[in-house]
Amino acid sequence: MTLRFFSFTVVFLPNSLILILLLLISSYGAAGSFGALPLLQALFAVLFTLGLLAALLLHECAHLLVSRSYGHEGNLLFFMAFGAMGVITKKFEKPKEEFLIAVAGPLTSFIIGIILYLSAFPFLREGIESKPPIFQMLIWLPQIIGIISFIIGVFNLIPAFPMDGGRILHSILWKFLGKRPATYKSLLIGNIFALGLAFWGGYRIFSGDWGGLWPALIGFWLFTNQRQIKRMLDENNDDLPI
């Protein structure tokens, strides 16, 4: 499915349905803690899912907007099973360019998170425990989305490709080591983090905590992406794949 968001083209890949279903199911269950009727739980789940998708969208749009100032097209982004990703086809020419484009996303997520989190405090001071469930849900909704948006910002700082943290690390090393040595160093550090995340998730699963499934899958996904970049780097001596 393809949508237009201002000057951006937003493509939902088939596997993005996994992300949407996980958000709907998890938020529907969480809404049960308010003692709401199933219909209100479903409303909460839909609003939560739309809100979080919007937060992810703005995160990626921030990358693309900054990229335009450096001559990139910055028009296309994808939603997929693990989140969203903006498409930048032209390679980075300077470390500063890569750094500013990469840091724009997490910074946007932090700003969204702080604004939404603080938006509920005027209502919380009055006490909402005695209010109807729908009122409680509408008050807590932006705060929950804000917290998760902040977590998304932190998560994206993992120093492994294709995460923003991997780009930020690469840009810093590029400044001091040159682009090719920086890429190898970044991949090495990223693999350490990716494997650590995968093993940590696997340990949680074998301990009976299925909450470790996502860290294990994400760690494996990061490691696979980095191996592909490493292979492209080894096979091409004249150009860099990133």
PABA-665640 format. One line per 10 residues: their letters; for each residue x, y, z of C-alpha. Coordinates in pm, whole numbers, plus 50000, padded with zeros to 5 digits. Layout:
<pts>
a	X:Y:Z  ...
</pts>
This chain:
<pts>
mtlrffsftv	50000:50000:50000  50130:50346:49906  50024:50678:50062  50122:51041:50019  50220:51244:50325  50285:51602:50213  50588:51567:49980  50672:51214:50099  50577:50880:49946  50503:50626:50220
vflpnslili	50507:50258:50125  50374:49986:50354  50555:49662:50270  50355:49339:50313  50551:49245:50626  50451:49576:50789  50126:49397:50872  50325:49214:51141  50414:49545:51305  50056:49675:51286
llllissyga	49905:49355:51426  50155:49345:51713  50075:49704:51803  49700:49642:51789  49711:49320:51992  49948:49446:52260  49766:49778:52308  49425:49606:52315  49546:49389:52601  49699:49686:52782
agsfgalpll	49370:49878:52757  49206:49604:52963  49381:49742:53272  49145:50041:53258  48844:49816:53305  48698:49933:52975  48449:49753:52755  48590:49560:52456  48474:49830:52215  48666:50097:52407
qalfavlftl	48970:49870:52424  48955:49836:52046  48929:50215:52010  49233:50260:52234  49427:50001:52030  49348:50175:51701  49437:50521:51833  49758:50392:51992  49863:50216:51671  49793:50522:51458
gllaalllhe	49977:50745:51704  50286:50527:51714  50294:50489:51336  50274:50869:51315  50569:50900:51557  50772:50658:51341  50670:50850:51029  50788:51183:51173  51116:51020:51281  51189:50913:50924
cahllvsrsy	51063:51240:50772  51316:51425:50988  51598:51221:50829  51469:51293:50480  51412:51666:50539  51769:51714:50658  51897:51501:50368  51732:51737:50120  51954:52021:50240  52251:51811:50121
ghegnllffm	52111:51743:49775  51938:51411:49836  51589:51351:49699  51455:51247:50039  51103:51157:49924  51053:50786:49991  51012:50585:50311  50900:50232:50393  50714:50071:50681  50819:49713:50750
afgamgvitk	50802:49448:51024  51068:49613:51243  50960:49975:51197  51022:50230:50923  51313:50339:50706  51372:50639:50483  51546:50590:50149  51856:50794:50066  52004:50683:49734  52300:50924:49705
kfekpkeefl	52602:50837:49918  52725:51068:50190  53009:51295:50089  53122:51427:50430  53111:51301:50791  52911:51606:50901  52645:51533:50640  52602:51174:50758  52602:51277:51125  52335:51547:51092
iavagpltsf	52106:51332:50878  52141:51036:51116  52091:51232:51438  51778:51410:51311  51559:51101:51360  51638:51021:51726  51628:51391:51813  51277:51414:51665  51167:51105:51859  51298:51260:52182
iigiilylsa	51111:51586:52117  50786:51403:52036  50830:51185:52343  50886:51474:52581  50595:51681:52446  50347:51393:52458  50464:51274:52799  50428:51618:52954  50088:51677:52789  49910:51453:53041
fpflregies	50041:51617:53360  49779:51897:53383  49508:51629:53392  49698:51393:53623  49721:51663:53891  49344:51655:53920  49339:51279:53976  49179:51054:53717  49123:50732:53913  48757:50817:53967
kppifqmliw	48703:50921:53606  48531:50695:53347  48760:50443:53171  48739:50626:52838  48861:50948:53002  49150:50763:53167  49251:50602:52838  49247:50930:52647  49466:51092:52914  49717:50809:52929
lpqiigiisf	49728:50750:52551  49958:51041:52452  50180:50977:52752  50225:50610:52659  50299:50700:52296  50544:50963:52422  50730:50711:52637  50756:50464:52349  50866:50740:52110  51146:50824:52353
iigvfnlipa	51240:50456:52371  51245:50443:51989  51491:50734:51992  51716:50551:52239  51684:50220:52051  51785:50386:51725  52112:50492:51885  52232:50130:51890  52571:50157:51712  52499:49905:51437
fpmdggrilh	52393:49945:51074  52132:50026:50956  52036:50194:51283  52092:50567:51326  52351:50492:51593  52552:50296:51339  52552:50598:51108  52644:50834:51391  52932:50609:51498  53049:50577:51137
silwkflgkr	53044:50953:51082  53255:51015:51394  53511:50749:51301  53511:50873:50941  53615:51217:51065  53931:51076:51225  54012:50756:51032  53882:50806:50679  53573:50649:50528  53683:50292:50452
patyksllig	53864:50224:50785  53569:50384:50966  53330:50147:50790  53525:49838:50898  53554:49964:51256  53183:50050:51267  53088:49705:51140  53307:49539:51403  53153:49740:51687  52805:49693:51541
nifalglafw	52847:49315:51524  52943:49307:51890  52624:49492:51984  52408:49288:51743  52535:48954:51872  52507:49075:52231  52144:49172:52171  52070:48838:52001  52232:48630:52277  52060:48833:52548
ggyrifsgdw	51724:48776:52380  51801:48407:52336  51896:48374:52703  51565:48532:52805  51372:48292:52580  51548:47984:52721  51478:48119:53070  51107:48112:52989  51071:48484:52915  50929:48518:52564
gglwpaligf	50983:48893:52587  51332:48809:52464  51199:48715:52120  51214:49070:51981  51571:49143:52101  51683:48809:51956  51518:48874:51619  51642:49233:51599  51996:49132:51696  51995:48862:51428
wlftnqrqik	51854:49109:51173  52123:49368:51255  52399:49107:51232  52267:48986:50894  52253:49342:50756  52605:49413:50869  52742:49093:50716  52587:49195:50385  52753:49538:50404  53086:49375:50496
rmldennddl	53061:49139:50197  52985:49429:49961  53277:49622:50107  53519:49331:50057  53405:49271:49699  53432:49634:49587  53766:49805:49639  53684:50120:49442  53355:50218:49598  53178:50190:49931
pi	52833:50037:49969  52729:50304:50220
</pts>
